[in-house]
Amino acid sequence: MQHLQSALGVIAILAIALALSENRRAVPWRPVAIGLAVTFALALLMLKVPQVEVGFALITRAVDAIAAATRAGTSFVFGYVGGGDPPFAATAPRAEFILAFQALPVILVMSVLSSLLFYWRIMPPIVRGFSWALTRALDVGGAVGLSTAANIFVGQVEAPLFIRPYLAKLSRSEMFVVMTGGMAGIAGTVFVLYATILAPVIPEAAGHIVIASVLGAPAAILVSLIMVPDPKQHHTSGTLGEIGQSAESTMDAIVKGTTSGLELLLNIVAMLIVFVALVYLTNAILGLLPAVFGAPLTLQRVLGWIMAPVCWLIGVPWAQAVTAGGLMGIKTVLNELIAYLDLAALPPDALDPRSRLIMLYAMCGFANFGSLGIMIAGLATMCPEKRDEVISLGLKSIVSGTLTTCLLGAIVGVLTPGVG
């Protein structure tokens, strides 16, 4: 029954996208159907083929190595605060973990590694390969395929930089695909961070985050084509040349990667402080209201009630849907990092293993209001002539990005055995 529940979720998500479509008659159903088939096929291949477990193991080992290397750096700089041996007997082991000094610095290392991989020309052929596959399979323009493929590895602002010369030529539909791709994926700079956070509660979390990033590309395109189709079927060509080759040497790539990573790290630290404080204040205000069902109102409970039907549709049992809905609401209103932290902190019986896995996929994207501001600012700077169009598509891109990740969660629910 849980498989059928998730299958119903796939149909419901596509129906919601169609209901929100700007022009239902112009929806190109052939690319949409191919996109859905490709997403299912990739999910089946990555989740069910035994040989892929070897790849999962390698990814997990790579994540562990990067985390260990980061810990070596933080313990050298910050001592026991950064993960080194404490000079005293710890009476509360969990209190030794300090997020800002032990987990978040991995962003610096990933930023440098990303910069090096692009400078050494290792990453561009991979991005080009994904772009070629998306363009051929889903009949989208080269520029759109390139940006969506880049979103597998980089964030919602960095990916459009690959097609900056073509942004002014994009149709409304193509611009929406670019924006949805940014909302439906995460950046490689936070990949290891999220994998490290979720590893204790979800086996092979790193591999699943990689799968979510790859599946997000065709899924984002198919949802976008439903919600904002192009009656004229405009295709903007684009190729990956030397765009993104900003470093002049290996050392320059390291320096620039460190600088950009530091900016991201500080932004995340500040964002966490502010958002957690806002949640606390909101809960304090809601706590002044009468208790509901024997417990005080909280933001998590309110969002849980709102998002519970969506979480049930993608395969979470109804008894766990309010808890999952709270996570989904936090992810949408605040961001996925706080939602993942909350997921990792849940009691073991709050969500079963299948539900945790579904939620990993359903929350693996930047579709939130903070990211929308970042995306609008970035695209408006890169292409001022498209500013009004980007703003008009902004809220819709949050919806499309959320629908895309929920679609992935439902597909994983179809392919993952139920419990009990």
BELPEBEL-V827739 format. One record per residue. SS is DSSP state (H for helix, E for strand, - for the rest). PHI is phi in radians with two decimals (NA if undefined). D_FIRST is the distance of its C-alpha to the first C-alpha in Angstrom with 2 decimals. Layout:
ss=SS phi=PHI d_first=D_FIRST
ss=SS phi=PHI d_first=D_FIRST
//
This chain:
ss=- phi=NA d_first=0.00
ss=H phi=-1.15 d_first=3.80
ss=H phi=-1.10 d_first=5.37
ss=H phi=-1.13 d_first=5.07
ss=H phi=-1.06 d_first=6.08
ss=H phi=-1.19 d_first=8.72
ss=H phi=-1.10 d_first=9.70
ss=H phi=-1.07 d_first=10.40
ss=H phi=-1.09 d_first=12.32
ss=H phi=-1.03 d_first=14.38
ss=H phi=-1.12 d_first=15.40
ss=H phi=-1.14 d_first=16.18
ss=H phi=-1.13 d_first=18.27
ss=H phi=-1.13 d_first=20.20
ss=H phi=-1.17 d_first=20.77
ss=H phi=-1.11 d_first=22.15
ss=H phi=-1.04 d_first=24.38
ss=H phi=-1.17 d_first=25.60
ss=H phi=-1.11 d_first=26.34
ss=- phi=-1.62 d_first=28.44
ss=- phi=-1.13 d_first=30.16
ss=- phi=-1.31 d_first=33.96
ss=- phi=-2.72 d_first=34.35
ss=H phi=-1.11 d_first=31.42
ss=H phi=-1.23 d_first=33.75
ss=H phi=-1.65 d_first=34.74
ss=- phi=-1.07 d_first=31.31
ss=- phi=-1.42 d_first=31.76
ss=H phi=-1.15 d_first=28.60
ss=H phi=-1.12 d_first=29.54
ss=H phi=-1.07 d_first=29.72
ss=H phi=-1.11 d_first=26.56
ss=H phi=-1.12 d_first=24.65
ss=H phi=-1.12 d_first=26.38
ss=H phi=-1.05 d_first=25.58
ss=H phi=-1.16 d_first=21.82
ss=H phi=-1.12 d_first=22.12
ss=H phi=-1.10 d_first=24.35
ss=H phi=-1.10 d_first=22.07
ss=H phi=-1.10 d_first=19.10
ss=H phi=-1.11 d_first=21.65
ss=H phi=-1.12 d_first=23.21
ss=H phi=-1.10 d_first=20.00
ss=H phi=-1.09 d_first=19.12
ss=H phi=-1.10 d_first=22.74
ss=H phi=-1.34 d_first=23.07
ss=H phi=-1.69 d_first=19.90
ss=H phi=-1.98 d_first=19.71
ss=- phi=-1.40 d_first=23.39
ss=- phi=-0.98 d_first=24.96
ss=- phi=-1.08 d_first=28.28
ss=H phi=-1.16 d_first=26.94
ss=H phi=-1.04 d_first=26.72
ss=H phi=-1.12 d_first=30.49
ss=H phi=-1.11 d_first=30.53
ss=H phi=-1.00 d_first=28.32
ss=H phi=-1.09 d_first=30.85
ss=H phi=-1.15 d_first=33.73
ss=H phi=-1.10 d_first=32.34
ss=H phi=-1.08 d_first=31.81
ss=H phi=-1.13 d_first=35.35
ss=H phi=-1.12 d_first=36.73
ss=H phi=-1.08 d_first=35.17
ss=H phi=-1.07 d_first=36.58
ss=H phi=-1.15 d_first=39.95
ss=H phi=-1.14 d_first=40.11
ss=H phi=-1.11 d_first=39.18
ss=H phi=-1.16 d_first=41.83
ss=H phi=-1.13 d_first=44.38
ss=H phi=-1.10 d_first=43.78
ss=H phi=-1.11 d_first=44.14
ss=H phi=-1.09 d_first=47.43
ss=H phi=-1.21 d_first=48.70
ss=H phi=-1.21 d_first=47.61
ss=H phi=-1.21 d_first=48.98
ss=H phi=-1.21 d_first=52.24
ss=H phi=-1.43 d_first=52.61
ss=H phi=-1.85 d_first=51.15
ss=H phi=1.22 d_first=51.61
ss=H phi=-1.15 d_first=49.33
ss=H phi=-1.13 d_first=47.90
ss=H phi=-1.61 d_first=46.58
ss=- phi=1.96 d_first=45.11
ss=- phi=-1.31 d_first=48.30
ss=- phi=-1.16 d_first=49.34
ss=- phi=-1.28 d_first=50.24
ss=- phi=-1.47 d_first=53.84
ss=- phi=-2.63 d_first=52.77
ss=- phi=-1.37 d_first=50.47
ss=- phi=-1.41 d_first=47.11
ss=- phi=-1.60 d_first=46.17
ss=- phi=-2.29 d_first=42.90
ss=H phi=-0.92 d_first=41.41
ss=H phi=-1.17 d_first=38.75
ss=H phi=-1.26 d_first=41.60
ss=H phi=-1.24 d_first=43.06
ss=- phi=-1.40 d_first=40.47
ss=- phi=-2.10 d_first=41.83
ss=H phi=-0.94 d_first=39.56
ss=H phi=-1.14 d_first=42.44
ss=H phi=-1.85 d_first=44.46
ss=H phi=-2.06 d_first=41.98
ss=- phi=-1.78 d_first=38.78
ss=- phi=-1.10 d_first=39.85
ss=- phi=-1.06 d_first=42.84
ss=H phi=-1.07 d_first=40.54
ss=H phi=-1.06 d_first=40.51
ss=H phi=-1.06 d_first=44.21
ss=H phi=-1.13 d_first=43.69
ss=H phi=-1.16 d_first=40.88
ss=H phi=-1.10 d_first=43.03
ss=H phi=-1.18 d_first=45.91
ss=H phi=-1.06 d_first=43.87
ss=H phi=-1.08 d_first=42.48
ss=H phi=-1.06 d_first=46.04
ss=H phi=-1.17 d_first=47.34
ss=H phi=-1.11 d_first=44.72
ss=H phi=-1.31 d_first=45.64
ss=H phi=-1.17 d_first=49.35
ss=- phi=-1.36 d_first=49.24
ss=- phi=1.09 d_first=47.50
ss=- phi=-1.51 d_first=44.51
ss=H phi=-1.33 d_first=41.88
ss=H phi=-0.94 d_first=43.24
ss=H phi=-1.10 d_first=42.63
ss=H phi=-1.16 d_first=38.99
ss=H phi=-1.07 d_first=38.57
ss=H phi=-1.10 d_first=40.48
ss=H phi=-1.13 d_first=38.19
ss=H phi=-1.09 d_first=35.02
ss=H phi=-1.08 d_first=36.98
ss=H phi=-1.07 d_first=38.05
ss=H phi=-1.14 d_first=34.53
ss=H phi=-1.15 d_first=33.17
ss=H phi=-1.13 d_first=36.22
ss=H phi=-1.25 d_first=36.04
ss=H phi=-1.33 d_first=32.31
ss=H phi=-1.89 d_first=31.75
ss=- phi=0.95 d_first=35.25
ss=- phi=-1.98 d_first=36.21
ss=- phi=-1.15 d_first=39.70
ss=H phi=-1.05 d_first=40.89
ss=H phi=-1.13 d_first=41.43
ss=H phi=-1.14 d_first=37.88
ss=H phi=-1.06 d_first=36.49
ss=H phi=-1.16 d_first=38.80
ss=H phi=-1.12 d_first=37.90
ss=H phi=-1.14 d_first=34.14
ss=H phi=-1.13 d_first=34.64
ss=H phi=-1.11 d_first=36.87
ss=- phi=-1.13 d_first=34.18
ss=- phi=-1.14 d_first=32.32
ss=- phi=-2.01 d_first=35.27
ss=- phi=-2.23 d_first=37.08
ss=- phi=-1.46 d_first=36.60
ss=- phi=-1.29 d_first=36.59
ss=- phi=-1.73 d_first=40.39
ss=H phi=-1.16 d_first=41.33
ss=H phi=-1.05 d_first=39.33
ss=H phi=-1.09 d_first=41.29
ss=H phi=-1.07 d_first=44.46
ss=- phi=-1.14 d_first=43.81
ss=- phi=-2.11 d_first=44.29
ss=H phi=-0.92 d_first=46.74
ss=H phi=-1.14 d_first=49.35
ss=H phi=-1.81 d_first=46.86
ss=H phi=-1.00 d_first=45.31
ss=H phi=-1.16 d_first=47.89
ss=H phi=-1.58 d_first=47.12
ss=- phi=-1.18 d_first=43.35
ss=- phi=-1.30 d_first=42.13
ss=H phi=-1.03 d_first=40.09
ss=H phi=-1.10 d_first=36.91
ss=H phi=-1.15 d_first=37.84
ss=H phi=-1.07 d_first=38.66
ss=H phi=-1.18 d_first=35.27
ss=H phi=-1.08 d_first=33.62
ss=H phi=-1.05 d_first=35.87
ss=H phi=-1.22 d_first=34.96
ss=H phi=-1.15 d_first=31.19
ss=H phi=-1.02 d_first=31.49
ss=H phi=-1.20 d_first=33.31
ss=H phi=-1.34 d_first=30.78
ss=- phi=-1.65 d_first=27.74
ss=- phi=-2.30 d_first=29.30
ss=- phi=-2.13 d_first=31.20
ss=- phi=-1.53 d_first=34.66
ss=H phi=-1.07 d_first=35.50
ss=H phi=-1.17 d_first=37.81
ss=H phi=-1.88 d_first=35.00
ss=H phi=-1.02 d_first=32.66
ss=H phi=-1.16 d_first=34.14
ss=H phi=-1.04 d_first=34.30
ss=H phi=-1.15 d_first=30.57
ss=H phi=-1.10 d_first=29.82
ss=H phi=-1.15 d_first=32.25
ss=H phi=-1.14 d_first=30.74
ss=H phi=-1.58 d_first=27.14
ss=- phi=-0.95 d_first=28.11
ss=- phi=-1.18 d_first=28.26
ss=- phi=-2.00 d_first=24.68
ss=- phi=-2.30 d_first=22.82
ss=- phi=-1.02 d_first=23.84
ss=- phi=0.94 d_first=25.53
ss=H phi=-1.02 d_first=25.31
ss=H phi=-1.05 d_first=28.24
ss=H phi=-1.10 d_first=26.61
ss=H phi=-1.19 d_first=23.52
ss=H phi=-1.17 d_first=25.92
ss=H phi=-1.09 d_first=27.78
ss=H phi=-1.06 d_first=24.71
ss=H phi=-1.05 d_first=23.87
ss=H phi=-1.14 d_first=27.50
ss=H phi=-1.22 d_first=27.53
ss=H phi=-1.14 d_first=24.33
ss=H phi=-1.10 d_first=25.65
ss=H phi=-1.18 d_first=28.55
ss=H phi=-1.14 d_first=27.05
ss=H phi=-1.14 d_first=24.33
ss=H phi=-1.11 d_first=27.18
ss=H phi=-1.15 d_first=29.16
ss=H phi=-1.19 d_first=26.56
ss=H phi=-1.16 d_first=25.77
ss=H phi=-1.10 d_first=29.55
ss=H phi=-1.14 d_first=30.39
ss=H phi=-1.34 d_first=28.17
ss=H phi=-1.33 d_first=29.53
ss=- phi=-2.32 d_first=33.16
ss=- phi=-1.33 d_first=33.95
ss=- phi=-2.00 d_first=37.51
ss=- phi=-1.02 d_first=39.04
ss=- phi=-1.56 d_first=41.83
ss=- phi=0.88 d_first=39.62
ss=- phi=-1.26 d_first=41.97
ss=- phi=-2.19 d_first=41.79
ss=- phi=-1.68 d_first=43.73
ss=- phi=-1.33 d_first=44.74
ss=- phi=-3.00 d_first=44.96
ss=- phi=-2.30 d_first=45.56
ss=- phi=-1.62 d_first=45.47
ss=- phi=-1.72 d_first=49.11
ss=- phi=-1.69 d_first=50.64
ss=- phi=-1.09 d_first=48.59
ss=- phi=1.62 d_first=47.57
ss=- phi=-1.50 d_first=50.41
ss=- phi=-1.64 d_first=52.14
ss=- phi=-1.50 d_first=53.38
ss=- phi=-1.79 d_first=56.73
ss=- phi=-2.79 d_first=56.37
ss=H phi=-1.06 d_first=54.05
ss=H phi=-1.14 d_first=55.58
ss=H phi=-1.12 d_first=55.26
ss=H phi=-1.12 d_first=51.53
ss=H phi=-1.12 d_first=51.20
ss=H phi=-1.12 d_first=53.17
ss=H phi=-1.17 d_first=51.33
ss=H phi=-1.12 d_first=47.92
ss=H phi=-1.15 d_first=48.99
ss=H phi=-1.10 d_first=50.31
ss=H phi=-1.19 d_first=47.21
ss=H phi=-1.16 d_first=45.01
ss=H phi=-1.12 d_first=47.20
ss=H phi=-1.07 d_first=46.86
ss=H phi=-1.14 d_first=43.07
ss=H phi=-1.05 d_first=43.15
ss=H phi=-1.12 d_first=45.42
ss=H phi=-1.10 d_first=43.36
ss=H phi=-1.18 d_first=40.19
ss=H phi=-1.04 d_first=42.15
ss=H phi=-1.10 d_first=43.59
ss=H phi=-1.10 d_first=40.30
ss=H phi=-1.10 d_first=38.60
ss=H phi=-1.03 d_first=41.54
ss=H phi=-1.18 d_first=41.54
ss=H phi=-1.18 d_first=37.82
ss=H phi=-1.12 d_first=37.35
ss=H phi=-1.11 d_first=40.46
ss=H phi=-1.15 d_first=39.19
ss=H phi=-1.09 d_first=35.93
ss=H phi=-1.07 d_first=38.11
ss=H phi=-1.11 d_first=40.41
ss=H phi=-1.08 d_first=37.63
ss=H phi=-1.15 d_first=36.16
ss=H phi=-1.14 d_first=39.72
ss=H phi=-1.20 d_first=40.23
ss=H phi=-1.11 d_first=36.92
ss=- phi=-1.16 d_first=37.90
ss=- phi=-1.31 d_first=40.85
ss=- phi=-1.42 d_first=38.61
ss=- phi=-1.05 d_first=37.57
ss=- phi=-1.12 d_first=34.62
ss=E phi=-2.10 d_first=31.27
ss=- phi=0.97 d_first=29.06
ss=- phi=1.41 d_first=31.51
ss=E phi=-2.47 d_first=31.52
ss=- phi=-1.18 d_first=33.61
ss=- phi=-1.23 d_first=32.34
ss=- phi=-2.40 d_first=31.77
ss=H phi=-1.03 d_first=30.99
ss=H phi=-1.08 d_first=27.82
ss=H phi=-1.19 d_first=26.60
ss=H phi=-1.08 d_first=27.60
ss=H phi=-1.14 d_first=25.94
ss=H phi=-1.08 d_first=22.80
ss=H phi=-1.13 d_first=22.63
ss=H phi=-1.20 d_first=23.36
ss=H phi=-1.62 d_first=20.87
ss=H phi=-0.99 d_first=17.99
ss=H phi=-1.03 d_first=16.33
ss=H phi=-1.13 d_first=16.70
ss=H phi=-1.15 d_first=15.19
ss=H phi=-1.13 d_first=12.12
ss=H phi=-1.06 d_first=11.87
ss=- phi=-1.46 d_first=12.21
ss=- phi=2.18 d_first=9.38
ss=- phi=-1.45 d_first=11.27
ss=- phi=-0.98 d_first=10.18
ss=H phi=-1.05 d_first=12.48
ss=H phi=-1.09 d_first=14.74
ss=H phi=-1.89 d_first=15.62
ss=H phi=-1.17 d_first=15.67
ss=H phi=-1.18 d_first=19.36
ss=H phi=-1.08 d_first=20.45
ss=H phi=-1.11 d_first=18.80
ss=H phi=-1.10 d_first=20.24
ss=H phi=-1.08 d_first=23.61
ss=H phi=-1.11 d_first=23.57
ss=H phi=-1.14 d_first=22.75
ss=H phi=-1.16 d_first=25.52
ss=H phi=-1.06 d_first=27.98
ss=H phi=-1.09 d_first=27.32
ss=H phi=-1.37 d_first=28.09
ss=H phi=-1.35 d_first=30.99
ss=- phi=-1.80 d_first=32.52
ss=- phi=-2.90 d_first=31.29
ss=H phi=-1.22 d_first=28.78
ss=H phi=-1.11 d_first=31.17
ss=H phi=-1.11 d_first=31.18
ss=H phi=-1.12 d_first=27.39
ss=H phi=-1.16 d_first=27.14
ss=H phi=-1.09 d_first=29.79
ss=H phi=-1.15 d_first=27.87
ss=H phi=-1.07 d_first=24.67
ss=H phi=-1.16 d_first=26.83
ss=H phi=-1.58 d_first=28.41
ss=- phi=-1.14 d_first=25.32
ss=- phi=-1.05 d_first=25.22
ss=- phi=-0.98 d_first=23.04
ss=- phi=-1.60 d_first=20.72
ss=- phi=-1.24 d_first=20.33
ss=- phi=-2.36 d_first=17.53
ss=- phi=-1.35 d_first=15.68
ss=H phi=-0.97 d_first=16.56
ss=H phi=-1.14 d_first=13.49
ss=H phi=-1.14 d_first=14.13
ss=H phi=-1.07 d_first=17.80
ss=H phi=-1.16 d_first=17.41
ss=H phi=-1.04 d_first=15.56
ss=H phi=-1.20 d_first=18.37
ss=H phi=-0.99 d_first=21.00
ss=H phi=-1.24 d_first=20.25
ss=H phi=-1.15 d_first=19.79
ss=- phi=-1.83 d_first=23.18
ss=- phi=-1.49 d_first=25.04
ss=- phi=-2.96 d_first=27.48
ss=- phi=-1.63 d_first=30.68
ss=- phi=-1.29 d_first=29.49
ss=- phi=-2.66 d_first=31.42
ss=H phi=-1.22 d_first=34.67
ss=H phi=-1.11 d_first=36.83
ss=H phi=-1.14 d_first=35.89
ss=H phi=-1.07 d_first=36.58
ss=H phi=-1.07 d_first=40.12
ss=H phi=-1.11 d_first=40.60
ss=H phi=-1.14 d_first=39.41
ss=H phi=-1.07 d_first=41.58
ss=H phi=-1.09 d_first=44.56
ss=H phi=-1.16 d_first=44.14
ss=H phi=-1.20 d_first=43.70
ss=H phi=-1.16 d_first=46.43
ss=H phi=-1.27 d_first=48.77
ss=H phi=-1.25 d_first=48.06
ss=- phi=-2.50 d_first=48.28
ss=H phi=-1.01 d_first=50.09
ss=H phi=-1.19 d_first=50.25
ss=H phi=-1.80 d_first=46.44
ss=H phi=-1.01 d_first=46.29
ss=H phi=-1.09 d_first=45.70
ss=H phi=-1.17 d_first=42.95
ss=H phi=-1.07 d_first=41.18
ss=H phi=-1.12 d_first=41.46
ss=H phi=-1.15 d_first=40.15
ss=H phi=-1.64 d_first=37.01
ss=H phi=-1.01 d_first=36.53
ss=H phi=-1.09 d_first=34.07
ss=H phi=-1.10 d_first=32.14
ss=H phi=-1.23 d_first=31.83
ss=H phi=-1.12 d_first=30.19
ss=H phi=-1.12 d_first=27.54
ss=H phi=-1.14 d_first=27.15
ss=H phi=-1.12 d_first=27.07
ss=H phi=-1.17 d_first=24.37
ss=H phi=-1.07 d_first=22.26
ss=H phi=-1.13 d_first=22.87
ss=H phi=-1.20 d_first=21.77
ss=H phi=-1.14 d_first=18.65
ss=H phi=-1.05 d_first=17.93
ss=H phi=-1.10 d_first=18.42
ss=H phi=-1.06 d_first=16.08
ss=H phi=-1.15 d_first=13.26
ss=H phi=-1.10 d_first=14.33
ss=H phi=-1.10 d_first=14.42
ss=H phi=-1.10 d_first=10.87
ss=H phi=-1.11 d_first=9.93
ss=H phi=-1.63 d_first=12.35
ss=- phi=-1.82 d_first=11.89
ss=- phi=-1.02 d_first=10.20
ss=- phi=-1.33 d_first=8.17
ss=- phi=-2.12 d_first=10.45
ss=- phi=1.10 d_first=10.99
//
